[in-house]
Structures are given as structure tokens and as C-alpha cells.
Amino acid sequence: MRLTDFDFDLPDASIALRPANPRDSARLLVVTSGGPLRDLSVRDLPGELRAGDVLLLNDTRVIAARLKGVRHRDEHRLRTEATLHRRLSPYEWTAFMRPGKRLAVGDRVVFGESADRACLLGALDATITGKGEGGEVTLSFDLSGPDLDTAIAERGSMPLPPYIAAKRAQDEQDRRDYQTVYARQDGSVAAPTAGLHFTPELFARLAAAGVTTEFVTLHVGAGTFLPVKTEVVAEHRMHPEWGEVDAGTAARLNAARAGGGRIVCVGTTSLRLLESATAEDGVIGAFQGETAIFITPGYRFRAADGLMTNFHLPKSTLFMLVSAFAGVAAMRGAYEHAIATGYRFYSYGDSSLLWRAAT
């Protein structure tokens, strides 16, 4: 497969800069392999599921992972911006930094700005202790554990996706909008955006319809926004992300499937973690660790029956994943329909409900 196989034209006007309000008023495109496309709203989701089905949601919480600061090297100063990516220890993070080529191991970086954009000396300091081939740097902070977490929360800003941040400044509303209502495990630097559509009222209606909910955790890294740079798709390497499926959740998911229930993943993060935790025989097990699973057409899904997900970028790993799940032709048709009928794309956009194509 070539990268161009997953390209399509997307008008700028299709990119959502704010979410639907209320959250569950967003549009929902239902895609069934071999069946007609259906235009609904997220509020209609309970009617698309049946008693015994399970919604699998990612309860990760987005942290204020974008940090502005100044690099110090001898008498030289350089303004920088870091997007934290993956935590390595109580005091270490990997990060994507700009301007990356002008940074070196040993550089000191002072993060944090006041309202007048003056650097806050001593607020949040780190040393660059490593540089990776993929553009990542390793930051060793002077603070550690909860003290570091507090400082990042105070000095950082929400890591809005580049395609939103390039079009408008973020504001206080984004701290609410770019977080699911059920987020509880700090650690992500990008939201599991399919979950942004859920409200307490929608959860109540799903429960009344006999649909259960289960939660897993996958801390989404900044690598989710990185473009695929290899023309041959198989040569692309995913950045690892940490996730956990506990034993109790795995047991309940297996029991639901044994009873005829379907597992519907809310978001590609939930799906990738579920597939990472599932053995070849389809049995879901407890999982804790990193996953760099890369799902492209031809992948044989082990556990996921349905997928609720937003509309993704051209040539992205996420568009490859949905094409693998629902079928390449089906997803091309679905995206053409979505663009033509005004669906809103990307993190703050509308949603889709995909049913797995027969293999």
C-alpha cells in the first residue's frame, strides 16, 4: 500500500474549530459495509445499539502539555515550545520541541510565561538529556512527581491539534471542551475525541437501553498528530503509547461477547488498546504497558465489532485504521458523502458509527 492510497481532498471549511453544543447534538454518520449510509445525530446512538452491547471508552485525561519557554546555552537564549509526549519517569518526559534542530543535549530550558510573556525564572526548569531520530527530545525536569504535575498544570496550555491552533488562539473554553466528561486518569497530550460527544444524559439513555459501559486507559501521545512521511505505508513506525486494561474489565468484556453482546469502541484509542490486549483466539486479557500497534487494511480484527470515531485527516494512520475496519471502498464513499453534506471534521467535528466489514 502507498500513502497516496489514503489521500483525499478536504476543504478548509470542513475543519471544525469549535465542538457542537450541546455535545451530543453532533451529527453521526452510520456506515455498514454493503449497506446505505445513514445520517443521524449522536443522540440517536442508543437506538443503534441493543441490550447486551458494550461501549468501551478511554478514560484518559488530557494534561496541559504545551509549554513555552526559553533555552539557555551559555549566554545564548532561544524561545522554544514543547509538546510533552510520553512520561518516562517521575521527572522525565519525551517531548516534541520547536525549533528542534537548534536544541542540543545539555541545554537548559526554563518553561513558563507570565501574562506579559516574560519568562518565569525558576518556575519549571529542565535539561535536555537526549534527542531521538524522530524529532523527540528527552527532558529531565528539576521537579518530580506531584510537584512536577502541578507545575505543568499551572504553566502549560491545552495541546490543541495543529490544525485548530493554526487557525485561532486557544482560550479557557478549550480547557472544558477538549476533555471528555468521564476523564479521570491524567496522562494524555491529545483527547480521545470520539468521547467528546458524550453527556451524562446520553449515558443515562444508553443504560436504559441495556447498553453497558466499560473503561480502559490509553494515554494518547503527541505522535498522533505527526504526518506519515514514508510513501510505503508498511515502513511507517508508530510512537508507543501506554495503556491498561484491568483483569476485571477484560473478564466482563469476554462475558459480554459470550452472551452475544457486541463491543463498540468509542475512539480509535480504545480500539487499538483492545486489539493489543486480545489474543489470536479472540480472548481479551489484562494488559498493562506500551503499544505501538499499527492497523492498516488487511488487519484481522480480534475483538472490536463497532467503532465510533470522528472524521480524520487525509493520509493519516487513523484514516488507514478506519479503512481497515469498515473497508476501503466503504470509507472512501463515506468521506465523500460527509464532505458533500457538510459534516465537520477532526477533533471538534462530527462523528461516525462504523460496523466492522466481513472478512
Secondary structure by P-SEA (a helix, b strand, c coil): ccccccbbbbbccccccccccccccbbbbbbcccbbbbbbccccccccccccbbbbbbcbbbcccbbbbbbbcccbbbbbbbbbcccccccbbbbbbcccccccccbbbbbbbccccccccccbbbbbcccccccbbbbbccccaaaaaaaaaacccccccaaaaacccccaaaaaaacccccccccccccccccccccaaaaaaaaaacbbbbbbbbbccccccccccccccccccccbbbbbbcaaaaaaaaaaaaabbbbbbccaaaaaaaaaaccccccccccccccccccccccccccccbbbbcccccccaaaaaaaaaacaaaaaaaaaaaaaaccccccccbbbbbccccc
